[in-house]
Amino acid sequence: MTATSSPTTPFSFDFAPQATQDADLLSQWGFLPGLKELLMVRQVHALEHATVWILGEANRSPFGTNSPSRTDNESLGGMSTENGFFLYGNVNTSDLRRAVQTALQRLKGGEWDLAVHPRCGTNLSVGILLGTGLAFAINQLLPKTPWEQFLGLGIAATTAAGIAPDLGQWVQRYATTAIPFNLAVAEIVPTQDMWGRGAHFVRLRWVE
């Protein structure tokens, strides 16, 4: 199986995820505390991203069709847990249900780029860690005069801003997401965020 990527989307997988890889890992190392929860949340995370992409496509093309480019609906956001994910934003429950199923089918069918999203918190975390690390290194290397330190901080911030997006996508691809070969939808429950605005919780279950 080969990955299918949009020609206008920079995200692509250079490896072929195996449908049984997480199940095999769990069967061999399932005695490790928290392993199943970790595998679950990585798959949930990928499905959350893919669902946001699908909902974005639905705003500009007939629902469920393959769009020639990815469309990000910035009014939507999500948060993954080991039991499913929250989807924040104004979305019809029926549309969300179709989007989740479409996302599952397309991810499993080879559109692995849907698992990566530029607004993921992983990118922010990577940027903060990278910027902090570079700032510390430059602080140790440069003279302690205010001008050199100020210049060094600027170089660290600029370098981190340039590297972080690509590095964040790499971390998403290989560490914080996994293709949801073992997920099935249990239920989708309307809820609210902390400000009382509409949201949904997509509860998922693990299947072998």
Order of alpha helices (4+ residues) and beta strands (2+ residues): alpha-alpha-beta-beta-alpha-alpha-alpha-beta-beta
